[in-house]
Amino acid sequence: CANSESLSEGMVMHSCMIDFNIKTDMQLDNSFLKLYSLCGSLEDAQHVFDNMRQKDVVSFNTLILGSAHTGSVNVALSIFSELMSESILPNKLTYLCVIDACINTEVEAEGKLLHCCILNGGFDEDAMITTKLVKMYGKCGRLEDAQKLFDIMEEHNVVSWTTMISVFSQQGKNMEAFRFFHQMQQEGTQANKVTVVCLIDACTGLSSPIEGRHVHVYILNCGLDEDTVVNNYLISMYGKCSKLEEAKSCFFGLNVHGVPKWNALIGAYVRNGCYSEAIELFHKMEEDNIWVDRITFVTI
């Protein structure tokens, strides 16, 4: 029930246990905690948690994760504080969940305190945790701290490189984002779909068709040009750089007829004042029975 997010069926099971006066143990309580947390029913999850006779790190992790996913960052941080006060040792998953909560709300002070806990717990050499911390500092605009953490990592993989490219691009430091990309290439790390999407965003921020073309060539060489998401980003990028021929080439070069692809080219036309072409493409969507969405209508 938890994995399929079938809340009502899970609640029936819980009610049956209560009706038949079946005593639960910590493992079963954790299962109900997982059910309510994954289904976003935090009030019920908290009720189960508060009434547990025994709790372990799994209990705390489950509630922290559920709170983080529903945007209840203060609840997640409060549960983490409770865990620390009860002398239950947090594990790697605990820290990953709490960092996610800090990333989603950009709480700088709590993030620093969490970093201290990670150092004290000896998890500072874990690549996954360090990469999450880099992302957290980047989202808070503390790029210098993000850079320091990245530099002391023993090894860099595609995830850590992509994180640096992403956070610098999101903070408007697009040339620095490309510097990381060039370093990544020098170290021989192959970019993935997420990396090139972040790079395309950086090109859009620069409004630079030159950098955009370099990224496009790289995408072709990597064989990522058939990916619909990457292709749609390229169409939008060329549109924002006023390179409509390149945008059209990307549009007609992919034999996928999803609405995002059409929206990307319609948006490119509108941004460049080609209104009749945008409306003509809209009518072509109708002829081809492409189901339009809200973005299509707003753009038209």
C-alpha atoms as a printed R data frame, in Angstrom:
    type eleno elety resid chain resno       x      y       z
1   ATOM     1    CA   CYS     A     1   0.000  0.000   0.000
2   ATOM     2    CA   ALA     A     2   2.810  2.420   0.849
3   ATOM     3    CA   ASN     A     3   4.745  1.812  -2.368
4   ATOM     4    CA   SER     A     4   1.630  2.223  -4.521
5   ATOM     5    CA   GLU     A     5   0.466  5.205  -2.410
6   ATOM     6    CA   SER     A     6  -2.841  3.436  -1.714
7   ATOM     7    CA   LEU     A     7  -3.690  5.429   1.407
8   ATOM     8    CA   SER     A     8  -7.304  4.294   1.816
9   ATOM     9    CA   GLU     A     9  -6.420  0.581   1.620
10  ATOM    10    CA   GLY     A    10  -3.576  1.086   4.082
11  ATOM    11    CA   MET     A    11  -5.873  2.895   6.506
12  ATOM    12    CA   VAL     A    12  -8.318 -0.042   6.332
13  ATOM    13    CA   MET     A    13  -5.468 -2.366   7.328
14  ATOM    14    CA   HIS     A    14  -4.557 -0.052  10.204
15  ATOM    15    CA   SER     A    15  -8.182  0.100  11.399
16  ATOM    16    CA   CYS     A    16  -8.480 -3.705  11.292
17  ATOM    17    CA   MET     A    17  -5.414 -4.051  13.503
18  ATOM    18    CA   ILE     A    18  -6.849 -1.591  16.014
19  ATOM    19    CA   ASP     A    19 -10.289 -3.309  15.954
20  ATOM    20    CA   PHE     A    20  -8.738 -6.730  16.572
21  ATOM    21    CA   ASN     A    21  -6.452 -5.266  19.258
22  ATOM    22    CA   ILE     A    22  -3.308 -6.540  17.505
23  ATOM    23    CA   LYS     A    23  -0.224 -5.207  19.239
24  ATOM    24    CA   THR     A    24   2.348 -3.616  16.970
25  ATOM    25    CA   ASP     A    25   6.122 -3.700  17.222
26  ATOM    26    CA   MET     A    26   8.653 -1.164  15.955
27  ATOM    27    CA   GLN     A    27   8.956 -2.801  12.535
28  ATOM    28    CA   LEU     A    28   5.196 -2.686  11.964
29  ATOM    29    CA   ASP     A    29   4.937  0.876  13.283
30  ATOM    30    CA   ASN     A    30   7.680  1.881  10.846
31  ATOM    31    CA   SER     A    31   5.654  0.313   8.021
32  ATOM    32    CA   PHE     A    32   2.590  2.420   8.903
33  ATOM    33    CA   LEU     A    33   4.853  5.441   9.268
34  ATOM    34    CA   LYS     A    34   6.124  4.790   5.733
35  ATOM    35    CA   LEU     A    35   2.545  4.423   4.437
36  ATOM    36    CA   TYR     A    36   1.370  7.778   5.802
37  ATOM    37    CA   SER     A    37   4.602  9.606   4.934
38  ATOM    38    CA   LEU     A    38   4.722  8.419   1.305
39  ATOM    39    CA   CYS     A    39   1.043  9.258   0.865
40  ATOM    40    CA   GLY     A    40   1.566 12.786   2.209
41  ATOM    41    CA   SER     A    41  -0.663 12.238   5.257
42  ATOM    42    CA   LEU     A    42   1.749 13.825   7.728
43  ATOM    43    CA   GLU     A    43  -0.772 14.280  10.520
44  ATOM    44    CA   ASP     A    44  -1.416 10.521  10.616
45  ATOM    45    CA   ALA     A    45   2.312  9.816  10.309
46  ATOM    46    CA   GLN     A    46   3.028 12.122  13.239
47  ATOM    47    CA   HIS     A    47   0.288 10.385  15.286
48  ATOM    48    CA   VAL     A    48   1.887  6.964  14.659
49  ATOM    49    CA   PHE     A    49   5.329  8.388  15.457
50  ATOM    50    CA   ASP     A    50   4.220 10.016  18.718
51  ATOM    51    CA   ASN     A    51   2.585  6.789  19.950
52  ATOM    52    CA   MET     A    52   5.512  4.466  19.153
53  ATOM    53    CA   ARG     A    53   6.888  2.740  22.241
54  ATOM    54    CA   GLN     A    54  10.271  2.371  20.565
55  ATOM    55    CA   LYS     A    55  11.901  4.344  17.776
56  ATOM    56    CA   ASP     A    56  15.012  3.744  15.724
57  ATOM    57    CA   VAL     A    57  16.831  5.725  13.050
58  ATOM    58    CA   VAL     A    58  14.459  4.294  10.395
59  ATOM    59    CA   SER     A    59  11.485  5.834  12.239
60  ATOM    60    CA   PHE     A    60  13.076  9.279  12.248
61  ATOM    61    CA   ASN     A    61  14.315  9.009   8.656
62  ATOM    62    CA   THR     A    62  10.854  8.062   7.392
63  ATOM    63    CA   LEU     A    63   9.160 11.047   9.033
64  ATOM    64    CA   ILE     A    64  11.943 13.448   7.988
65  ATOM    65    CA   LEU     A    65  11.664 12.224   4.394
66  ATOM    66    CA   GLY     A    66   7.862 12.601   4.374
67  ATOM    67    CA   SER     A    67   8.101 16.110   5.839
68  ATOM    68    CA   ALA     A    68  10.771 17.159   3.324
69  ATOM    69    CA   HIS     A    69   8.730 15.862   0.373
70  ATOM    70    CA   THR     A    70   5.634 17.813   1.451
71  ATOM    71    CA   GLY     A    71   7.616 21.014   1.957
72  ATOM    72    CA   SER     A    72   7.307 20.956   5.777
73  ATOM    73    CA   VAL     A    73  10.948 21.894   6.280
74  ATOM    74    CA   ASN     A    74  10.497 23.143   9.849
75  ATOM    75    CA   VAL     A    75   8.916 19.831  10.819
76  ATOM    76    CA   ALA     A    76  11.781 17.920   9.185
77  ATOM    77    CA   LEU     A    77  14.377 19.987  11.051
78  ATOM    78    CA   SER     A    78  12.456 19.612  14.316
79  ATOM    79    CA   ILE     A    79  12.402 15.821  13.943
80  ATOM    80    CA   PHE     A    80  16.137 15.840  13.215
81  ATOM    81    CA   SER     A    81  16.727 17.843  16.427
82  ATOM    82    CA   GLU     A    82  14.630 15.327  18.347
83  ATOM    83    CA   LEU     A    83  16.692 12.480  16.911
84  ATOM    84    CA   MET     A    84  19.909 14.146  18.060
85  ATOM    85    CA   SER     A    85  18.500 14.807  21.542
86  ATOM    86    CA   GLU     A    86  17.521 11.140  21.958
87  ATOM    87    CA   SER     A    87  21.089 10.031  21.232
88  ATOM    88    CA   ILE     A    88  20.052  8.013  18.181
89  ATOM    89    CA   LEU     A    89  22.924  8.109  15.708
90  ATOM    90    CA   PRO     A    90  21.876  9.555  12.330
91  ATOM    91    CA   ASN     A    91  22.997  7.636   9.252
92  ATOM    92    CA   LYS     A    92  23.732  8.635   5.666
93  ATOM    93    CA   LEU     A    93  20.034  8.620   4.675
94  ATOM    94    CA   THR     A    94  19.192 10.907   7.619
95  ATOM    95    CA   TYR     A    95  21.616 13.551   6.410
96  ATOM    96    CA   LEU     A    96  20.556 13.234   2.772
97  ATOM    97    CA   CYS     A    97  16.903 13.744   3.749
98  ATOM    98    CA   VAL     A    98  17.605 16.756   5.985
99  ATOM    99    CA   ILE     A    99  19.872 18.386   3.380
100 ATOM   100    CA   ASP     A   100  17.057 17.983   0.837
101 ATOM   101    CA   ALA     A   101  14.739 19.833   3.208
102 ATOM   102    CA   CYS     A   102  17.278 22.679   3.530
103 ATOM   103    CA   ILE     A   103  17.818 22.804  -0.257
104 ATOM   104    CA   ASN     A   104  14.101 23.125  -0.981
105 ATOM   105    CA   THR     A   105  13.662 26.145   1.291
106 ATOM   106    CA   GLU     A   106  17.141 27.686   1.196
107 ATOM   107    CA   VAL     A   107  17.475 27.917   4.999
108 ATOM   108    CA   GLU     A   108  21.043 29.095   5.343
109 ATOM   109    CA   ALA     A   109  21.539 29.061   9.143
110 ATOM   110    CA   GLU     A   110  20.083 25.573   9.553
111 ATOM   111    CA   GLY     A   111  22.188 24.375   6.622
112 ATOM   112    CA   LYS     A   112  25.408 25.524   8.320
113 ATOM   113    CA   LEU     A   113  24.419 23.807  11.556
114 ATOM   114    CA   LEU     A   114  23.651 20.628   9.640
115 ATOM   115    CA   HIS     A   115  27.070 20.813   7.974
116 ATOM   116    CA   CYS     A   116  28.682 20.931  11.441
117 ATOM   117    CA   CYS     A   117  26.716 17.813  12.466
118 ATOM   118    CA   ILE     A   118  27.911 16.040   9.307
119 ATOM   119    CA   LEU     A   119  31.534 16.942  10.102
120 ATOM   120    CA   ASN     A   120  31.150 15.734  13.692
121 ATOM   121    CA   GLY     A   121  29.523 12.518  12.512
122 ATOM   122    CA   GLY     A   122  32.380 11.748  10.126
123 ATOM   123    CA   PHE     A   123  30.223 11.836   6.984
124 ATOM   124    CA   ASP     A   124  32.103 14.720   5.374
125 ATOM   125    CA   GLU     A   125  34.039 12.368   3.078
126 ATOM   126    CA   ASP     A   126  30.914 10.787   1.612
127 ATOM   127    CA   ALA     A   127  30.667 11.952  -2.025
128 ATOM   128    CA   MET     A   128  26.867 11.870  -2.161
129 ATOM   129    CA   ILE     A   129  26.454 13.922   1.020
130 ATOM   130    CA   THR     A   130  29.137 16.425  -0.051
131 ATOM   131    CA   THR     A   131  27.468 16.875  -3.449
132 ATOM   132    CA   LYS     A   132  24.150 17.557  -1.703
133 ATOM   133    CA   LEU     A   133  25.875 20.135   0.516
134 ATOM   134    CA   VAL     A   134  27.350 21.800  -2.578
135 ATOM   135    CA   LYS     A   135  23.837 22.064  -3.992
136 ATOM   136    CA   MET     A   136  22.504 23.425  -0.690
137 ATOM   137    CA   TYR     A   137  25.136 26.188  -0.488
138 ATOM   138    CA   GLY     A   138  24.627 27.000  -4.165
139 ATOM   139    CA   LYS     A   139  20.871 27.433  -3.730
140 ATOM   140    CA   CYS     A   140  21.545 29.813  -0.833
141 ATOM   141    CA   GLY     A   141  23.856 31.853  -3.073
142 ATOM   142    CA   ARG     A   142  26.967 30.881  -1.092
143 ATOM   143    CA   LEU     A   143  28.979 29.945  -4.184
144 ATOM   144    CA   GLU     A   144  32.335 30.335  -2.475
145 ATOM   145    CA   ASP     A   145  31.393 27.696   0.128
146 ATOM   146    CA   ALA     A   146  30.051 25.451  -2.622
147 ATOM   147    CA   GLN     A   147  33.344 25.815  -4.524
148 ATOM   148    CA   LYS     A   148  35.423 24.989  -1.423
149 ATOM   149    CA   LEU     A   149  33.462 21.804  -0.781
150 ATOM   150    CA   PHE     A   150  33.732 20.772  -4.417
151 ATOM   151    CA   ASP     A   151  37.491 21.380  -4.471
152 ATOM   152    CA   ILE     A   152  38.189 19.167  -1.451
153 ATOM   153    CA   MET     A   153  36.285 16.192  -2.883
154 ATOM   154    CA   GLU     A   154  38.661 13.314  -3.607
155 ATOM   155    CA   GLU     A   155  36.916 12.396  -6.864
156 ATOM   156    CA   HIS     A   156  34.494 14.199  -9.112
157 ATOM   157    CA   ASN     A   157  31.801 12.337 -11.033
158 ATOM   158    CA   VAL     A   158  29.147 13.496 -13.489
159 ATOM   159    CA   VAL     A   159  26.719 14.247 -10.626
160 ATOM   160    CA   SER     A   160  29.119 16.547  -8.766
161 ATOM   161    CA   TRP     A   161  30.176 18.346 -11.980
162 ATOM   162    CA   THR     A   162  26.536 18.784 -13.016
163 ATOM   163    CA   THR     A   163  25.693 20.154  -9.571
164 ATOM   164    CA   MET     A   164  28.376 22.837  -9.878
165 ATOM   165    CA   ILE     A   165  27.267 23.748 -13.403
166 ATOM   166    CA   SER     A   166  23.653 23.932 -12.222
167 ATOM   167    CA   VAL     A   167  24.157 26.066  -9.098
168 ATOM   168    CA   PHE     A   168  26.407 28.592 -10.856
169 ATOM   169    CA   SER     A   169  23.977 28.839 -13.774
170 ATOM   170    CA   GLN     A   170  21.013 29.319 -11.425
171 ATOM   171    CA   GLN     A   171  22.853 32.183  -9.711
172 ATOM   172    CA   GLY     A   172  23.476 33.888 -13.076
173 ATOM   173    CA   LYS     A   173  27.184 32.938 -13.169
174 ATOM   174    CA   ASN     A   174  26.900 31.395 -16.609
175 ATOM   175    CA   MET     A   175  30.507 31.838 -17.751
176 ATOM   176    CA   GLU     A   176  31.685 30.133 -14.541
177 ATOM   177    CA   ALA     A   177  29.252 27.301 -15.304
178 ATOM   178    CA   PHE     A   178  30.983 26.814 -18.664
179 ATOM   179    CA   ARG     A   179  34.371 26.895 -16.954
180 ATOM   180    CA   PHE     A   180  33.311 23.861 -14.913
181 ATOM   181    CA   PHE     A   181  32.078 22.165 -18.063
182 ATOM   182    CA   HIS     A   182  35.456 22.654 -19.766
183 ATOM   183    CA   GLN     A   183  37.263 21.323 -16.664
184 ATOM   184    CA   MET     A   184  34.903 18.363 -16.658
185 ATOM   185    CA   GLN     A   185  35.823 17.600 -20.263
186 ATOM   186    CA   GLN     A   186  39.542 17.899 -19.471
187 ATOM   187    CA   GLU     A   187  39.129 15.319 -16.705
188 ATOM   188    CA   GLY     A   188  37.424 12.990 -19.172
189 ATOM   189    CA   THR     A   189  33.999 12.888 -17.493
190 ATOM   190    CA   GLN     A   190  31.125 12.276 -19.924
191 ATOM   191    CA   ALA     A   191  28.137 14.602 -19.538
192 ATOM   192    CA   ASN     A   192  24.627 13.180 -19.234
193 ATOM   193    CA   LYS     A   193  21.170 14.487 -20.115
194 ATOM   194    CA   VAL     A   194  20.900 16.598 -16.936
195 ATOM   195    CA   THR     A   195  24.321 18.162 -17.554
196 ATOM   196    CA   VAL     A   196  23.507 19.319 -21.083
197 ATOM   197    CA   VAL     A   197  20.115 20.702 -19.987
198 ATOM   198    CA   CYS     A   198  21.943 22.794 -17.349
199 ATOM   199    CA   LEU     A   199  24.415 23.937 -20.023
200 ATOM   200    CA   ILE     A   200  21.596 24.923 -22.369
201 ATOM   201    CA   ASP     A   201  20.103 26.977 -19.513
202 ATOM   202    CA   ALA     A   202  23.476 28.699 -19.107
203 ATOM   203    CA   CYS     A   203  23.546 29.471 -22.848
204 ATOM   204    CA   THR     A   204  20.054 30.944 -22.580
205 ATOM   205    CA   GLY     A   205  21.204 33.135 -19.694
206 ATOM   206    CA   LEU     A   206  24.126 34.395 -21.803
207 ATOM   207    CA   SER     A   207  21.951 34.792 -24.925
208 ATOM   208    CA   SER     A   208  25.036 33.449 -26.695
209 ATOM   209    CA   PRO     A   209  24.493 31.451 -29.892
210 ATOM   210    CA   ILE     A   210  28.247 30.746 -30.007
211 ATOM   211    CA   GLU     A   211  28.271 28.825 -26.712
212 ATOM   212    CA   GLY     A   212  24.910 27.344 -27.676
213 ATOM   213    CA   ARG     A   213  26.316 25.909 -30.895
214 ATOM   214    CA   HIS     A   214  29.284 24.429 -29.005
215 ATOM   215    CA   VAL     A   215  26.890 22.689 -26.622
216 ATOM   216    CA   HIS     A   216  24.769 21.534 -29.578
217 ATOM   217    CA   VAL     A   217  27.821 19.950 -31.244
218 ATOM   218    CA   TYR     A   218  28.684 18.243 -27.960
219 ATOM   219    CA   ILE     A   219  25.098 16.910 -27.721
220 ATOM   220    CA   LEU     A   220  25.338 15.526 -31.261
221 ATOM   221    CA   ASN     A   221  28.660 13.849 -30.482
222 ATOM   222    CA   CYS     A   222  27.200 12.268 -27.332
223 ATOM   223    CA   GLY     A   223  24.108 11.015 -29.157
224 ATOM   224    CA   LEU     A   224  21.742 12.992 -26.924
225 ATOM   225    CA   ASP     A   225  20.110 14.858 -29.806
226 ATOM   226    CA   GLU     A   226  17.297 12.273 -30.016
227 ATOM   227    CA   ASP     A   227  16.210 12.996 -26.459
228 ATOM   228    CA   THR     A   228  12.954 14.972 -26.552
229 ATOM   229    CA   VAL     A   229  13.662 17.046 -23.418
230 ATOM   230    CA   VAL     A   230  17.140 18.049 -24.642
231 ATOM   231    CA   ASN     A   231  15.767 18.862 -28.084
232 ATOM   232    CA   ASN     A   232  12.986 21.055 -26.651
233 ATOM   233    CA   TYR     A   233  15.526 22.955 -24.564
234 ATOM   234    CA   LEU     A   234  17.633 23.522 -27.691
235 ATOM   235    CA   ILE     A   235  14.623 24.926 -29.588
236 ATOM   236    CA   SER     A   236  13.896 27.351 -26.725
237 ATOM   237    CA   MET     A   237  17.562 28.350 -26.447
238 ATOM   238    CA   TYR     A   238  17.908 29.149 -30.139
239 ATOM   239    CA   GLY     A   239  14.656 31.093 -29.987
240 ATOM   240    CA   LYS     A   240  15.931 33.234 -27.108
241 ATOM   241    CA   CYS     A   241  19.174 33.803 -29.031
242 ATOM   242    CA   SER     A   242  17.132 34.918 -32.099
243 ATOM   243    CA   LYS     A   243  18.410 31.989 -34.184
244 ATOM   244    CA   LEU     A   244  15.118 30.808 -35.658
245 ATOM   245    CA   GLU     A   245  16.621 28.718 -38.458
246 ATOM   246    CA   GLU     A   246  18.504 26.628 -35.886
247 ATOM   247    CA   ALA     A   247  15.346 26.371 -33.767
248 ATOM   248    CA   LYS     A   248  13.361 25.139 -36.772
249 ATOM   249    CA   SER     A   249  16.116 22.683 -37.649
250 ATOM   250    CA   CYS     A   250  15.867 21.140 -34.166
251 ATOM   251    CA   PHE     A   251  12.078 21.072 -34.435
252 ATOM   252    CA   PHE     A   252  11.916 19.293 -37.792
253 ATOM   253    CA   GLY     A   253  14.894 17.061 -37.019
254 ATOM   254    CA   LEU     A   254  13.075 15.104 -34.302
255 ATOM   255    CA   ASN     A   255  10.209 12.771 -35.229
256 ATOM   256    CA   VAL     A   256   8.374 13.215 -31.946
257 ATOM   257    CA   HIS     A   257   5.134 15.174 -31.902
258 ATOM   258    CA   GLY     A   258   4.627 15.929 -28.222
259 ATOM   259    CA   VAL     A   259   3.107 19.292 -27.312
260 ATOM   260    CA   PRO     A   260   6.285 20.643 -25.546
261 ATOM   261    CA   LYS     A   261   8.154 20.527 -28.859
262 ATOM   262    CA   TRP     A   262   5.441 22.613 -30.566
263 ATOM   263    CA   ASN     A   263   5.222 25.024 -27.631
264 ATOM   264    CA   ALA     A   264   8.986 25.576 -27.776
265 ATOM   265    CA   LEU     A   265   8.914 26.658 -31.435
266 ATOM   266    CA   ILE     A   266   5.732 28.737 -31.034
267 ATOM   267    CA   GLY     A   267   7.431 30.491 -28.111
268 ATOM   268    CA   ALA     A   268  10.551 31.066 -30.216
269 ATOM   269    CA   TYR     A   269   8.448 32.678 -32.966
270 ATOM   270    CA   VAL     A   270   6.609 34.927 -30.512
271 ATOM   271    CA   ARG     A   271   9.811 36.103 -28.784
272 ATOM   272    CA   ASN     A   272  11.197 37.179 -32.142
273 ATOM   273    CA   GLY     A   273   8.041 38.938 -33.327
274 ATOM   274    CA   CYS     A   274   7.099 36.282 -35.905
275 ATOM   275    CA   TYR     A   275   3.446 36.297 -34.868
276 ATOM   276    CA   SER     A   276   1.886 35.051 -38.089
277 ATOM   277    CA   GLU     A   277   4.296 32.092 -38.132
278 ATOM   278    CA   ALA     A   278   3.343 31.296 -34.525
279 ATOM   279    CA   ILE     A   279  -0.381 31.272 -35.364
280 ATOM   280    CA   GLU     A   280   0.269 29.248 -38.515
281 ATOM   281    CA   LEU     A   281   2.128 26.642 -36.434
282 ATOM   282    CA   PHE     A   282  -0.778 26.605 -33.976
283 ATOM   283    CA   HIS     A   283  -3.192 25.774 -36.821
284 ATOM   284    CA   LYS     A   284  -0.770 23.056 -37.952
285 ATOM   285    CA   MET     A   285  -1.040 21.558 -34.470
286 ATOM   286    CA   GLU     A   286  -4.809 21.411 -34.901
287 ATOM   287    CA   GLU     A   287  -4.484 19.780 -38.320
288 ATOM   288    CA   ASP     A   288  -2.115 17.151 -36.908
289 ATOM   289    CA   ASN     A   289  -4.426 16.522 -33.915
290 ATOM   290    CA   ILE     A   290  -1.779 17.615 -31.394
291 ATOM   291    CA   TRP     A   291  -3.556 18.175 -28.088
292 ATOM   292    CA   VAL     A   292  -2.756 21.753 -26.998
293 ATOM   293    CA   ASP     A   293  -2.239 22.741 -23.353
294 ATOM   294    CA   ARG     A   294  -2.340 25.864 -21.200
295 ATOM   295    CA   ILE     A   295   1.158 26.990 -22.300
296 ATOM   296    CA   THR     A   296   0.103 26.831 -25.959
297 ATOM   297    CA   PHE     A   297  -2.912 29.068 -25.349
298 ATOM   298    CA   VAL     A   298  -1.010 31.575 -23.201
299 ATOM   299    CA   THR     A   299   1.724 31.888 -25.848
300 ATOM   300    CA   ILE     A   300  -0.774 32.302 -28.687
